[in-house]
């Protein structure tokens, strides 16, 4: 028999491709779920932004953000996900939320402002 290193049985290749396709479909489904969950999260944070603007509260809440980061790091560890990655992701999301809150605050009319 000759040297067959690097040569795969066509049946093995088909099986591997089928498994790859199955895994990629799962990844695509998870990505879609993540996008929908983020959209839902941003709907809630938009409501928070309007509430903060109406009551003249600051767009950022560093104490809340610190608690959320610690909480998410702990969840990541429990899920066997790199806590540093989870923290980077949450920091990115928090920065976007704060930007939205600042925009909402800047465009929300002050009901006490009579224009005088």
HUFEN-V55197 format. One record per pair of residues at least 24 apart in sequence whose C-alpha atoms are under 7 Angstrom apart, sorted by sequence separation. I is the first residue (numbers start at 1). GAP is how many residues later the second one is. D is the distance in Angstrom with one decimal. If there is no record, write none. Layout:
BEGIN
i=<I/I>
gap=<GAP/GAP>
d=<D/D>
END
This chain:
BEGIN
i=<60/59/59/59/53/45/49/53/50/49/53>
gap=<38/39/42/43/51/52/52/52/54/55/55>
d=<5.8/5.6/5.1/5.7/6.7/6.7/4.6/4.7/6.4/6.3/6.6>
END
